[in-house]
């Protein structure tokens, strides 16, 4: 399957919708990182998908860095959290197959015999307005100002991967 | 009056809620699909150059991006009054068949199919793609994922990227195919056709081979006589990408057939104060409320509606299966709501046959795929069949091609009245006074809308991607009586 064969060990996936204001934060941050790393080390992708549709974007890479918006209501907008997806507790049951829980999607992929990443890091940005149509310049100030921190975190993760290899 | 809310609904693309209203006797009075509608998209577009629309509209949602991309490109062709070259049309159709193949397969294996393959009253924990794969085997799971990625790869070859592609432009398409790409397309098309045949076999073995399921499909609560709409070619065969829009009545007789730019003569939209969603209806029949039958302007779109509105399929294997379906269901039109699932796998087979035909077309590698528009832009309508039904894009521009007015009638909205009615019918069949409302009961109700594969996606998604389901039963004053929750 040609789509699952990748040269770069690391994939950066920016998720979201770039015309729904803050929901585009993952996409914008990923786009800013295009060309920031050697192509034989890092592939940058953007997508508006979740769960099972992430499977073939992840397969074939060793480390995946996912950048996405989050809505917890527990953090001020613009807060950047780094979550090791491998440490997310597995769900006790699956309620929604389309939005398959990320670790479940990973396990599912592995069960099917795909070469899934050994490590998945999620960089999540707390957002404020993700339901109004608008572009990058119309993002909430706090979310737009969080992008450099996201990029810094990505660079740290890439660097630590290189030093471990 | 009691109110039952299912919020949010599992396995619905996007977010939504079902409200079921009980009368004082504890019986189902009515049921409605309540959707937080997209806000202001049309306004967001006004003032932009029209040629941006095929790139912007796919971002309305991550589920039907290709359908919006093509309807938008077709509307742009009309705005510039340009006829695209035959090769441009073939390339667009090739991409479109790839999109149909992967989208319909996703629905069968992950969204709608689990109800049948695993069972309608199976625990929610098993009623999903993992449950399906447990039942049909891990190897099949691999094939499902592989062919979904093939569908996306076909769209990617055409559009430059798997999601939100940019292949179609006013006057044709932006690039042709290399020899390597054609070889890859041929390989994927052959594989997709084999997989489509396999899926039809699964449908026959597991769904049609189970008498309980067949009885359910044929039973009265799951039947609804409405008008049906779908796009057809010059032979009245189903066509996803281009043609006239044909409507048949509840008896299957042609009611009207119109060109895209005539849509406003045939479709009007009713507004209810309690819903963000409009209710499109047939203008020449009229709005009689959320009721069905020959005197009601309520019509249906999407797979079964397309097959009902046509005289057949343009490819041999799909035609064979089309005939089998109507033989089993007792003739045309079929009013059985659950047969949308059957029509969907037939359409996936047709899409796969189209992929084989188009990727082997001797002209597919040519370079005459675009004409440059030269006329002053004015106004145009583009219509295609999204997987979820007829999709209409209507643009007006000034003489510089800057948008002054945008009207979109999206597929699922046209099934709005029918979905509400189907939910109410299903709810009535399982919710009666004194009977315990459990999860299996709720799933039967959800099956009513899943048949339509509704999509109200707004593109938002939250990690880790879980969507709990909560059912609230309330009395007429809004006091909470009972909560059932899926964690």
HADDOCK unambig.tbl for C-alpha pairs under 7 A between the chains (distance, minus, plus):
assign (segid A and resid 16 and name CA) (segid B and resid 459 and name CA) 6.88 0.50 0.50
assign (segid A and resid 16 and name CA) (segid B and resid 460 and name CA) 6.66 0.50 0.50
assign (segid A and resid 17 and name CA) (segid B and resid 59 and name CA) 6.71 0.50 0.50
assign (segid A and resid 17 and name CA) (segid B and resid 459 and name CA) 5.70 0.50 0.50
assign (segid A and resid 17 and name CA) (segid B and resid 460 and name CA) 6.96 0.50 0.50
assign (segid A and resid 19 and name CA) (segid B and resid 59 and name CA) 6.87 0.50 0.50
assign (segid A and resid 23 and name CA) (segid B and resid 460 and name CA) 6.58 0.50 0.50
assign (segid A and resid 47 and name CA) (segid B and resid 163 and name CA) 6.36 0.50 0.50
assign (segid A and resid 48 and name CA) (segid B and resid 62 and name CA) 5.48 0.50 0.50
assign (segid A and resid 48 and name CA) (segid B and resid 459 and name CA) 6.78 0.50 0.50
assign (segid A and resid 49 and name CA) (segid B and resid 62 and name CA) 6.53 0.50 0.50
assign (segid A and resid 51 and name CA) (segid B and resid 465 and name CA) 6.91 0.50 0.50
assign (segid A and resid 56 and name CA) (segid B and resid 149 and name CA) 6.92 0.50 0.50
assign (segid A and resid 69 and name CA) (segid B and resid 462 and name CA) 6.95 0.50 0.50
assign (segid A and resid 70 and name CA) (segid B and resid 462 and name CA) 5.49 0.50 0.50
assign (segid A and resid 70 and name CA) (segid B and resid 463 and name CA) 6.47 0.50 0.50
assign (segid A and resid 71 and name CA) (segid B and resid 462 and name CA) 6.64 0.50 0.50
assign (segid A and resid 93 and name CA) (segid B and resid 125 and name CA) 5.01 0.50 0.50
assign (segid A and resid 94 and name CA) (segid B and resid 125 and name CA) 5.02 0.50 0.50
assign (segid A and resid 95 and name CA) (segid B and resid 10 and name CA) 6.83 0.50 0.50
assign (segid A and resid 95 and name CA) (segid B and resid 124 and name CA) 6.16 0.50 0.50
assign (segid A and resid 95 and name CA) (segid B and resid 125 and name CA) 6.10 0.50 0.50
assign (segid A and resid 95 and name CA) (segid B and resid 467 and name CA) 6.83 0.50 0.50
assign (segid A and resid 95 and name CA) (segid B and resid 468 and name CA) 6.85 0.50 0.50
assign (segid A and resid 96 and name CA) (segid B and resid 10 and name CA) 5.63 0.50 0.50
assign (segid A and resid 96 and name CA) (segid B and resid 11 and name CA) 5.70 0.50 0.50
assign (segid A and resid 96 and name CA) (segid B and resid 466 and name CA) 6.62 0.50 0.50
assign (segid A and resid 96 and name CA) (segid B and resid 467 and name CA) 6.40 0.50 0.50
assign (segid A and resid 97 and name CA) (segid B and resid 11 and name CA) 6.70 0.50 0.50
assign (segid A and resid 97 and name CA) (segid B and resid 110 and name CA) 6.30 0.50 0.50
assign (segid A and resid 97 and name CA) (segid B and resid 128 and name CA) 5.23 0.50 0.50
assign (segid A and resid 97 and name CA) (segid B and resid 129 and name CA) 6.04 0.50 0.50
assign (segid A and resid 98 and name CA) (segid B and resid 11 and name CA) 6.43 0.50 0.50
assign (segid A and resid 98 and name CA) (segid B and resid 110 and name CA) 6.63 0.50 0.50
assign (segid A and resid 98 and name CA) (segid B and resid 111 and name CA) 6.98 0.50 0.50
assign (segid A and resid 99 and name CA) (segid B and resid 465 and name CA) 5.24 0.50 0.50
assign (segid A and resid 99 and name CA) (segid B and resid 466 and name CA) 6.51 0.50 0.50
assign (segid A and resid 100 and name CA) (segid B and resid 465 and name CA) 6.47 0.50 0.50
assign (segid A and resid 101 and name CA) (segid B and resid 464 and name CA) 5.61 0.50 0.50
assign (segid A and resid 101 and name CA) (segid B and resid 465 and name CA) 5.47 0.50 0.50
assign (segid A and resid 101 and name CA) (segid B and resid 466 and name CA) 6.16 0.50 0.50
assign (segid A and resid 102 and name CA) (segid B and resid 464 and name CA) 6.18 0.50 0.50
assign (segid A and resid 112 and name CA) (segid B and resid 138 and name CA) 6.28 0.50 0.50
assign (segid A and resid 112 and name CA) (segid B and resid 141 and name CA) 6.79 0.50 0.50
assign (segid A and resid 112 and name CA) (segid B and resid 142 and name CA) 5.61 0.50 0.50
assign (segid A and resid 132 and name CA) (segid B and resid 39 and name CA) 6.87 0.50 0.50
assign (segid A and resid 133 and name CA) (segid B and resid 40 and name CA) 6.94 0.50 0.50
assign (segid A and resid 133 and name CA) (segid B and resid 41 and name CA) 6.48 0.50 0.50
assign (segid A and resid 133 and name CA) (segid B and resid 44 and name CA) 6.66 0.50 0.50
